[in-house]
Amino acid sequence: MPLTDILHKKTKYIFVSGGVISGIGKGTTAASIGYLLKSAGYKVAPIKLEGYLNIDAGTINPIEHGDPFLCEDGTETDMDIGTYEKFLDEDMSRDNFVTMGQVYQTIINKERRFEYNGEDVEAVHISEEIIRRINLLADKKKADIVTIELGGTAGEYWNVFFYEASRMLALQNPGDVIHIHVSYMPMPRHLGEPKTKPTQLSVRTLNTLGIQPDFIIARSEKPLDQRRKDRLALFCNMHPEDIISNPDLESIYEIPLVLHRQEVDKKILQKLNLPIKKPNLKEWEQLLAKIKSPKKKHIEIAIVGKYFGTGDYQLRDSYAALFDAIDHASWQLEVDVKTKWVDAEKVEKNDAENLIGNPDGIIVPIGWGERGAEGMIKAASYAREKKIPYLGLCYGMQLAAIAFARDIMGWKDANTTENNPKTSHPVVYLIPAQKEFMDNRAYGGTMRLGAWDAVVKKNTKAWKLYERFNDFIDKNKGLTSERHRHRYEFNNKYARELEKKGLIISAWSAKENLVEIIEIPDHPFYIATQGHPEYKSRPLNPHPIFLGFIEACAATQK
């Protein structure tokens, strides 16, 4: 198919690339620019291009690449897709996320179906397929502007086809494509000044790919001075006013305002020959005021998980959506939250009280497999016994049910068949439809993924939270919807027995009658959900379960 046949003539395109180091902030930059342009009245559609050969992020270890973000349609994506949702306040989908694995798979399948009419399938077809996917999003969303985040860092060999797609699209659409390069400005302690040379070399790499950036957004510890802007402009063949400073900030939600003060949105619209419109930033300014305001209460939450460590260092990214959801709720409630990271494997081998201490709340988050599971079960028991507010998420719900079965029912070998296939009390198990896939090692196709409706039982704590805080529930039908990402399920065989001993099942899935939420009465807060409320929380609309949990922690503060 000729390239001219797949070009979208009306849409404008903004490519965002990264330089010098990974994790520099391309995603937050693309999201911030998207927010500014949306606030000015433009229809913006973001897309992330990832260079790895995985079809999606679902099978990647969260320590390796961060917490996969889960969309409403079940697509397991990069964390940046979650950033887009939070900044734009819109649901993303598979159309907003492209991996090189998807691109190769599509091309090979088309070749097998003889869709290239016997032609050689060559490298140019890779970039054409990337452009086709960008334009597919533009058409579906009827976008005025598409922001395209290029995964990785300029100079890495595996993402060169993304840069070629950027060059090709700009060549065929003069005046409709701009390129923003987000680069790092290190400031070595022994020198005491930010150094421009790494960014100069990164821009030179772009030049060798046929790309001249329209803007450089310089990430640095401190604001960039005019001297450094002039140096970058000189050596990168740019205007000084197109060198934008983006220093380290207290919150990533400050970035749109920092960029707006430097008229980035206005400059982008000028370069794209679009009418200049003033963005409405009132709600965002109010959010920043809440974030920075003095807090009324200070609490500590222990998170007992298994994905914190990478070598000698600890990562926040493994539970990125969880930390974001905590922040969103705490800002609205004017509560300062300190999180304590507790390694579940260490809890397995030691006294829970010594490691967990006496926090104001305990969270057991997502997890997979046997490693650390016994420590997470001990944490669930500890929270119940000590009357510490507890929130279980996905695996944290399953293990809370197992803890209850062991402690209250006396079923000492109660377990999930994921960890003990021979348990005589499989409180959590693999339902038959999923077992067949697992036996064939088809891990990518075995999970309950995406949004699932659930019927919430009235007069439960879960119902009161959904009803009280915001519009996450259809009150007439009693329906809520949460995103799911798991294989194993609560075994309904044991539901009645556990309920007789005091466990409350407060929500069931509308389809297949699967257990969604459990809670324990006569406790300050003990709720565990099979879904992932953290993926639906947004800074301007925190999730009610997190609001209720933070509120309970503050009310029972030690």
For each residue, the residues with C-beta under 8 A, 3 or more apart:
1: 5 6 128
2: 5 6
3: 6 7 128 131 168 172
4: 7 172
5: 1 2
6: 1 2 3 128 131 132 135
7: 3 4 131 135 169 172 173
8: 11 134 135 138 139
9: 173
10:
11: 8 135 138 143 144 145 146 176
12: 144 145 146 176 177 272 274
13: 134 145 146 148 169 170 173 176 177 178
14: 30 33 145 146 147 148 177 178 179 180 268 272
15: 148 150 166 177 178 179 180
16: 26 29 30 33 147 148 149 150 180 182
17: 26 150 154 163 166 179 180 181 182 206 213
18: 21 22 24 26 150 152 153 154 181 182 183
19: 24 153 154 181 182 183 184 198 199 202 203 205 206
20: 24 153 183 184 186 198 199 202
21: 18 24 153 184
22: 18 152 153
23:
24: 18 19 20 21 153 182 183 184 219
25: 28 29 182 219 246 252 255
26: 16 17 18 29 30 80 149 150 182
27: 30 31 48 78 79 80 83 84 149
28: 25 31 32 83 87 252 255
29: 16 25 26 32 33 180 182 217 246 255 259
30: 14 16 26 27 33 34 46 80 84 147 149
31: 27 28 34 35 46 80 83 84 86 87 88
32: 28 29 35 36 87 255 256 259
33: 14 16 29 30 36 37 147 180 259 264 265 268
34: 30 31 37 38 44 46 84 87 88 145 147
35: 31 32 38 39 87 88 256 284
36: 32 33 39 40 256 259 260 264 265 279 281
37: 33 34 40 42 44 144 145 265 268 269 279
38: 34 35 41 42 43 44 88
39: 35 36 279 280 281 284
40: 36 37 265 269 277 278 279 280
41: 38 277
42: 37 38 144 145 274 277
43: 38 141 142 143 144 145
44: 34 37 38 88 143 144 145 146 147
45: 96 137 138 141 143 145 146 147
46: 30 31 34 84 88 92 96 146 147 148 149
47: 95 96 97 98 133 134 137 146 147 148 149
48: 27 77 78 80 81 84 96 97 98 149 151
49: 98 99 130 148 149 150 151 159 162 165
50: 57 78 97 98 99 100 151
51: 99 100 151 152 156 158 159 162
52: 60 65 99 100 101 151 158
53: 99 100 101 104
54: 57 58 59 60 99 101
55: 99 101 102 105 444
56: 59 68 75 76 77 97 99 102 444
57: 50 54 60 65 68 69 76 77 78 99
58: 54 68 76 444 447 449 485
59: 54 56 443 444
60: 52 54 57 64 65 68
61: 64 65 307
62: 65 66 67 68 307 317 318 319
63: 307 309 310 315 318
64: 60 61
65: 52 57 60 61 62 68 78
66: 62 78 79 315 317 318 320
67: 62 79 317 318 319 320 321 322 366
68: 56 57 58 60 62 65 76 77 78 79 485
69: 57 76 77 78 79 80 81 82 85 320 321 535
70: 74 75 76 77 449 450 483 484 485 532 535
71: 74 75 76 77 81 91 92 93 94 96 97 450 483
72: 91 93 450 451 483
73: 93 94 450 451
74: 70 71 449 450 451
75: 56 70 71 92 93 94 97 449 450
76: 56 57 58 68 69 70 71 449 485
77: 48 56 57 68 69 70 71 80 81 82 92 96 97
78: 27 48 50 57 65 66 68 69 81 97 151
79: 27 66 67 68 69 82 83 317 320 321
80: 26 27 30 31 48 69 77 83 84 149
81: 48 69 71 77 78 84 85 92 96 97
82: 69 77 79 85 86 320 321 324 535
83: 27 28 31 79 80 86 87 252
84: 27 30 31 34 46 48 80 81 87 88 90 92 96
85: 69 81 82 88 89 90 91 92 538
86: 31 82 83 89 324 538 539
87: 28 31 32 34 35 83 84 256
88: 31 34 35 38 44 46 84 85
89: 85 86 538 540 541
90: 84 85
91: 71 72 85
92: 46 71 75 77 81 84 85 96 97
93: 71 72 73 75 96
94: 71 73 75 97
95: 47 133 136 137 140 141
96: 45 46 47 48 71 77 81 84 92 93 137
97: 47 48 50 56 71 75 77 78 81 92 94
98: 47 48 49 50 102 103 130 133
99: 49 50 51 52 53 54 55 56 57 102 103
100: 50 51 52 53 103 104 158 159 161
101: 52 53 54 55 104 105
102: 55 56 98 99 105 106
103: 98 99 100 106 107 126 129 130 133 161
104: 53 100 101 107 108 126
105: 55 101 102 108 109
106: 102 103 109 110 129
107: 103 104 110 111 121 125 126 129
108: 104 105 111 112
109: 105 106 112 113
110: 106 107 113 115 116
111: 107 108 114 115 116 121
112: 108 109
113: 109 110
114: 111 117 118
115: 110 111
116: 110 111 119 121 125
117: 114
118: 114
119: 116
120:
121: 107 111 116 125
122: 125
123: 126 127 161
124: 127 128
125: 107 116 121 122 128 129
126: 103 104 107 123 129 130 161 164
127: 123 124 130 131 161 164 165 168
128: 1 3 6 124 125 131 132 168
129: 103 106 107 125 126 132 133
130: 49 98 103 126 127 133 134 161 162 165
131: 3 6 7 127 128 134 135 165 168 169
132: 6 128 129 135 136
133: 47 95 98 103 129 130 136 137
134: 8 13 47 130 131 137 138 146 148 165 169
135: 6 7 8 11 131 132 138 139
136: 95 132 133 139 140
137: 45 47 95 96 133 134 140 141 143 146
138: 8 11 45 134 135 141 142 143 146
139: 8 135 136 142
140: 95 136 137
141: 43 45 95 137 138
142: 43 138 139
143: 11 43 44 45 137 138 146
144: 11 12 37 42 43 44 274
145: 11 12 13 14 34 37 42 43 44 45 272 274
146: 11 12 13 14 44 45 46 47 134 137 138 143
147: 14 16 30 33 34 44 45 46 47
148: 13 14 15 16 46 47 49 134 166
149: 16 26 27 30 46 47 48 49 80
150: 15 16 17 18 26 49 159 162 163 166
151: 48 49 50 51 52 78 159 162
152: 18 22 51 156 158 159
153: 18 19 20 21 22 24 156 202
154: 17 18 19 163 181 202 205 206 209
155: 202 205
156: 51 152 153 159 160
157: 160
158: 51 52 100 152
159: 49 51 100 150 151 152 156 162 163
160: 156 157 163 164 209
161: 100 103 123 126 127 130 164 165
162: 49 51 130 150 151 159 165 166
163: 17 150 154 159 160 166 167 206 209 211
164: 126 127 160 161 167 168 209 210
165: 49 127 130 131 134 161 162 168 169
166: 15 17 148 150 162 163 169 170 177 179 211
167: 163 164 170 171 209 210 211
168: 3 127 128 131 164 165 171 172
169: 7 13 131 134 165 166 172 173 177
170: 13 166 167 173 174 177 179 211
171: 167 168 174
172: 3 4 7 168 169
173: 7 9 13 169 170 176 177
174: 170 171 177
175: 272 273
176: 11 12 13 173 272
177: 12 13 14 15 166 169 170 173 174
178: 13 14 15 214 215 268 271 272
179: 14 15 17 166 170 206 211 212 213 214 215
180: 14 15 16 17 29 33 213 214 215 216 217
181: 17 18 19 154 199 202 203 206 213 215 216 217
182: 16 17 18 19 24 25 26 29 216 217 219 246
183: 18 19 20 24 198 199 202 203 216 217 218 219
184: 19 20 21 24 198 199 218 219 220
185: 194 195 196 198 199 218 219 220 224 228
186: 20 194 195 198 220
187: 191 192 193 194 195 220 221 222
188: 191 192 195
189: 192
190:
191: 187 188 195
192: 187 188 189
193: 187
194: 185 186 187 218 220 221 222 224 228
195: 185 186 187 188 191 198
196: 185 199 200 228 231 232 235
197: 200 201
198: 19 20 183 184 185 186 195 201 202
199: 19 20 181 183 184 185 196 202 203 216 218 232 236
200: 196 197 203 204 232 235 236
201: 197 198 204 205
202: 19 20 153 154 155 181 183 198 199 205 206
203: 19 181 183 199 200 206 207 213 216 235 236
204: 200 201 207 208
205: 19 154 155 201 202 208 209
206: 17 19 154 163 179 181 202 203 209 211 212 213
207: 203 204 210 211 212
208: 204 205
209: 154 160 163 164 167 205 206
210: 164 167 207
211: 163 166 167 170 179 206 207
212: 179 206 207 237
213: 17 179 180 181 203 206 216 236 238
214: 178 179 180 242 271
215: 178 179 180 181 242 243 244 264 267 268
216: 180 181 182 183 199 203 213 232 236 238 242 243 244
217: 29 180 181 182 183 244 246 259 264
218: 183 184 185 194 199 224 228 232 243 244 245 246
219: 24 25 182 183 184 185 246 247 248
220: 184 185 186 187 194 223 224 245 246 247 248
221: 187 194 247 248
222: 187 194 247 248
223: 220 245 247
224: 185 194 218 220 228 229 243 245 247
225: 228 229
226: 229 230 240
227: 230 231
228: 185 194 196 218 224 225 231 232 243
229: 224 225 226 232 233 240 243 245
230: 226 227 233 234 240
231: 196 227 228 234 235
232: 196 199 200 216 218 228 229 235 236 238 243
233: 229 230 236 238 239 240 242 243
234: 230 231
235: 196 200 203 231 232
236: 199 200 203 213 216 232 233
237: 212
238: 213 216 232 233 242 243
239: 233 242 243
240: 226 229 230 233 243
241: 267
242: 214 215 216 233 238 239 267
243: 215 216 218 224 228 229 232 233 238 239 240
244: 215 216 217 218 259 262 264
245: 218 220 223 224 229 258 262
246: 25 29 182 217 218 219 220 255 258 259
247: 219 220 221 222 223 224 258
248: 219 220 221 222
249: 252 254 255 258
250: 254 291 292
251: 254 288 291 292
252: 25 28 83 249 255
253: 256 284 287 288 291 539
254: 249 250 251 257 258 288
255: 25 28 29 32 246 249 252 258 259
256: 32 35 36 87 253 259 260 281 284
257: 254 260 261 281 284 285 288
258: 245 246 247 249 254 255 261 262
259: 29 32 33 36 217 244 246 255 256 262 264 265
260: 36 256 257 263 264 265 279 281
261: 257 258
262: 244 245 258 259
263: 260 266 267
264: 33 36 215 217 244 259 260 267 268
265: 33 36 37 40 259 260 268 269 279
266: 263 269 270 276
267: 215 241 242 263 264 270 271
268: 14 33 37 178 215 264 265 271 272
269: 37 40 265 266 272 274 275 276 277
270: 266 267 273 274 276
271: 178 214 267 268
272: 12 14 145 175 176 178 268 269
273: 175 270
274: 12 42 144 145 269 270
275: 269
276: 266 269 270
277: 40 41 42 269
278: 40
279: 36 37 39 40 260 265
280: 39 40 283
281: 36 39 256 257 260 284 285
282: 285 286
283: 280 286 287 540
284: 35 39 253 256 257 281 287 288
285: 257 281 282 288 289
286: 282 283 289 290
287: 253 283 284 290 291 331 539 540
288: 251 253 254 257 284 285 291 292
289: 285 286 292 293
290: 286 287 293 331 332 334
291: 250 251 253 287 288 331
292: 250 251 288 289
293: 289 290 334
294:
295: 298 330 334 335 336
296: 334 335
297: 334 335 336 554 557
298: 295 335 336 338
299: 335 336 337 338 359 360 361 550 553 554 557
300: 337 338 339 340 359 360 361
301: 326 337 338 339 340 359 360 361 362 363 553
302: 339 340 342 356 357 359 361 362 363 379
303: 319 322 339 340 341 342 362 363 364 365
304: 342 344 347 356 362 363 364 375 376 379
305: 308 318 319 341 342 343 344 364 365 367 372 376
306: 343 344 345 367 371 372 375 376
307: 61 62 63 315 318 319 367
308: 305 314 315 318 319 341 343
309: 63 313 314 315 343
310: 63 313 314 315
311:
312:
313: 309 310
314: 308 309 310 341
315: 63 66 307 308 309 310 318
316: 319 320 323
317: 62 66 67 79 320
318: 62 63 66 67 305 307 308 315
319: 62 67 303 305 307 308 316 322 323 365 366
320: 66 67 69 79 82 316 317 323 324
321: 67 69 79 82 324 325 532 534 535 537
322: 67 303 319 325 326 363 365 366 393 534
323: 316 319 320 326 327 339
324: 82 86 320 321 327 328 534 537 539
325: 321 322 328 329 533 534 537 542 543 546
326: 301 322 323 329 330 337 339 546 550
327: 323 324 330 331 337 539
328: 324 325 331 332 537 538 539 541 542 543 546
329: 325 326 332 333 537 542 543 546 547 549 550
330: 295 326 327 333 334 335 336 337 550
331: 287 290 291 327 328 334 539 542
332: 290 328 329 542 547
333: 329 330 547 550 551 554
334: 290 293 295 296 297 330 331
335: 295 296 297 298 299 330 550 553 554
336: 295 297 298 299 330
337: 299 300 301 326 327 330 550
338: 298 299 300 301
339: 300 301 302 303 323 326
340: 300 301 302 303 357 359
341: 303 305 308 314
342: 302 303 304 305 346 347 355 356 379
343: 305 306 308 309 346 347 355 372 375
344: 304 305 306 347 348 364 367 372 373 375 376 379
345: 306 348 349 371 372 375
346: 342 343 349 350 355 375
347: 304 342 343 344 350 352 355 356 372 375 376 378 379
348: 344 345 372 374 375 378
349: 345 346 375
350: 346 347 354 355
351: 354 355
352: 347 355 356 378 379 381 382
353: 356 357 358 382
354: 350 351 357
355: 342 343 346 347 350 351 352
356: 302 304 342 347 352 353 359 362 379 382
357: 302 340 353 354
358: 353 386 388 558
359: 299 300 301 302 340 356 362 388 558
360: 299 300 301 388 389 553 554 556 557 558
361: 299 300 301 302 388 389 390 391 525 549 550 552 553
362: 301 302 303 304 356 359 379 382 383 388 389 390 391
363: 301 302 303 304 322 390 391 392 393 396 549
364: 303 304 305 344 367 376 379 380 390 391 392 393 395 396 399 400 528
365: 303 305 319 322 393 394 395 396
366: 67 319 322 393 394 395 396 485 532
367: 305 306 307 344 364 372 373 376 394 395 396
368: 395 418
369: 373 418 419
370: 373 418 419
371: 306 345
372: 305 306 343 344 345 347 348 367 375 376
373: 344 367 369 370 376 377 395 399 416 419
374: 348 377 378
375: 304 306 343 344 345 346 347 348 349 372 378 379
376: 304 305 306 344 347 364 367 372 373 379 380 395 396 399
377: 373 374 380 381 399 402 403 406
378: 347 348 352 374 375 381 382 403
379: 302 304 342 344 347 352 356 362 364 375 376 382 383
380: 364 376 377 383 384 390 392 396 399 400 402 403 404 528
381: 352 377 378 384 385 403 406 407
382: 352 353 356 362 378 379 385 386 388
383: 362 379 380 386 388 389 390 526
384: 380 381 387 390 403 404 407 520 523 526
385: 381 382 407
386: 358 382 383
387: 384 523 524 556
388: 358 359 360 361 362 382 383 524 556
389: 360 361 362 383 524 525 526 549 552 553 556
390: 361 362 363 364 380 383 384 400 523 525 526 527 528
391: 361 362 363 364 396 525 527 528 545 546 549
392: 363 364 380 395 396 397 398 399 400 527 528 529
393: 322 363 364 365 366 396 397 528 529 532 533 534
394: 365 366 367 397 398 484 485 486 529 530 531 532
395: 364 365 366 367 368 373 376 392 398 399 486
396: 363 364 365 366 367 376 380 391 392 393 399 400 528
397: 392 393 394 400 401 490 517 518 528 529 530
398: 392 394 395 401 402 416 427 428 486 488 490 530
399: 364 373 376 377 380 392 395 396 402 403 416
400: 364 380 390 392 396 397 403 404 518 526 528
401: 397 398 404 405 427 428 490 498 503 518 528
402: 377 380 398 399 405 406 414 415 416 427 428
403: 377 378 380 381 384 399 400 406 407
404: 380 384 400 401 407 408 409 498 501 503 520
405: 401 402 408 409 411 414 425 427 494 498
406: 377 381 402 403 409 410 411 412 414
407: 381 384 385 403 404
408: 404 405 498 501 502 503
409: 404 405 406 414 425 497 498 501
410: 406
411: 405 406 414 424 425 427
412: 406
413: 420 423 424 425
414: 402 405 406 409 411 423 425 427
415: 402 419 420 423 425 426 427 428
416: 373 398 399 402 419 420 423 426 427 428 429 488
417: 420 421 423 426 428 429 430 488
418: 368 369 370 428 430 487 488
419: 369 370 373 415 416
420: 413 415 416 417 423
421: 417
422:
423: 413 414 415 416 417 420 426
424: 411 413
425: 405 409 411 413 414 415 494
426: 415 416 417 423 429 491
427: 398 401 402 405 411 414 415 416 490 491 494 498
428: 398 401 402 415 416 417 418 488 489 490 491
429: 416 417 426 488 489 491
430: 417 418 434 435 438 487 488 489
431: 434 435 489
432: 435 436
433: 436 437
434: 430 431 437 438 446 447 487
435: 430 431 432 438 439
436: 432 433 439 440
437: 433 434 440 442 443 445 446
438: 430 434 435 441 442 443 446 487
439: 435 436
440: 436 437
441: 438
442: 437 438 445 446
443: 59 437 438 446
444: 55 56 58 59
445: 437 442
446: 434 437 438 442 443 487
447: 58 434 484 485 486 487
448: 452 484 485 486 487 489 514
449: 58 70 74 75 76 484 485
450: 70 71 72 73 74 75 483 484
451: 72 73 74 481 482 483 484
452: 448 481 482 483 484 509 510 511 516 531
453: 479 480 481 509 510 511
454: 479 480 481 482 507 508 509 510 516 517 531
455: 477 478 479 507 508 509 510
456: 460 462 463 466 473 478 479 480 506 507 517
457: 460 462 463 478 504 505 506 507
458: 463 478
459: 463 464
460: 456 457 463 464 504 506 507 517 519
461: 464 465 506 519 521 525 527 548
462: 456 457 465 466 506 507 517 519 527 529 545
463: 456 457 458 459 460 466 467 473 478 506
464: 459 460 461 467 468
465: 461 462 468 469 527 544 545 547 548
466: 456 462 463 469 472 473 480 544
467: 463 464 473 475
468: 464 465 544
469: 465 466 472 542 544 547 548
470: 541 542 544
471:
472: 466 469 480 536 543 544
473: 456 463 466 467 478 479 480
474: 477 478 479 480
475: 467 478
476:
477: 455 474
478: 455 456 457 458 463 473 474 475
479: 453 454 455 456 473 474 510
480: 453 454 456 466 472 473 474 507
481: 451 452 453 454
482: 451 452 454 516 529 530 531 532 533 536
483: 70 71 72 450 451 452 531 532 535 536
484: 70 394 447 448 449 450 451 452 530 531 532
485: 58 68 70 76 366 394 447 448 449 532
486: 394 395 398 447 448 489 530
487: 418 430 434 438 446 447 448
488: 398 416 417 418 428 429 430
489: 428 429 430 431 448 486 514 515 530
490: 397 398 401 427 428 495 514 515 518 530
491: 426 427 428 429 494 495
492: 495 513 514 515
493:
494: 405 425 427 491 497 498
495: 490 491 492 498 499 505 515
496: 499 500
497: 409 494 500 501
498: 401 404 405 408 409 427 494 495 501 503 505
499: 495 496 502 503 504 505
500: 496 497
501: 404 408 409 497 498
502: 408 499 520 521
503: 401 404 408 498 499 518 519 520
504: 457 460 499 518 519 520 521
505: 457 495 498 499 508 515 517 518
506: 456 457 460 461 462 463 517 518 519 527
507: 454 455 456 457 460 462 480 515 516 517 529
508: 454 455 505 513 514 515 516
509: 452 453 454 455 512 513 514 515 516
510: 452 453 454 455 479
511: 452 453
512: 509
513: 492 508 509
514: 448 489 490 492 508 509 530
515: 489 490 492 495 505 507 508 509 518 530
516: 452 454 482 507 508 509 529 530 531
517: 397 454 456 460 462 505 506 507 527 528 529 530 531
518: 397 400 401 490 503 504 505 506 515 527 528
519: 460 461 462 503 504 506 526 527 528
520: 384 404 502 503 504 523 526
521: 461 502 504
522:
523: 384 387 390 520 526
524: 387 388 389 552 555 556
525: 361 389 390 391 461 548 549 552 553 556
526: 383 384 389 390 400 519 520 523
527: 390 391 392 461 462 465 506 517 518 519 545 548 549
528: 364 380 390 391 392 393 396 397 400 401 517 518 519
529: 392 393 394 397 462 482 507 516 517 532 533 545
530: 394 397 398 482 484 486 489 490 514 515 516 517
531: 394 452 454 482 483 484 516 517
532: 70 321 366 393 394 482 483 484 485 529 535 536
533: 325 393 482 529 536 537 543 544 545 546
534: 321 322 324 325 393 537 543 546
535: 69 70 82 321 483 532
536: 472 482 483 532 533 543
537: 321 324 325 328 329 533 534 541 542 543 546
538: 85 86 89 328 541 542
539: 86 253 287 324 327 328 331 542
540: 89 283 287
541: 89 328 470 537 538
542: 325 328 329 331 332 469 470 537 538 539 546 547
543: 325 328 329 472 533 534 536 537 546 547
544: 465 466 468 469 470 472 533 547 548
545: 391 462 465 527 529 533 548 549
546: 325 326 328 329 391 533 534 537 542 543 549 550
547: 329 332 333 465 469 542 543 544 550 551
548: 461 465 469 525 527 544 545 551 552
549: 329 361 363 389 391 525 527 545 546 552 553
550: 299 326 329 330 333 335 337 361 546 547 553 554
551: 333 547 548 554 555
552: 361 389 524 525 548 549 555 556
553: 299 301 335 360 361 389 525 549 550 556 557
554: 297 299 333 335 360 550 551 557
555: 524 551 552
556: 360 387 388 389 524 525 552 553
557: 297 299 360 553 554
558: 358 359 360
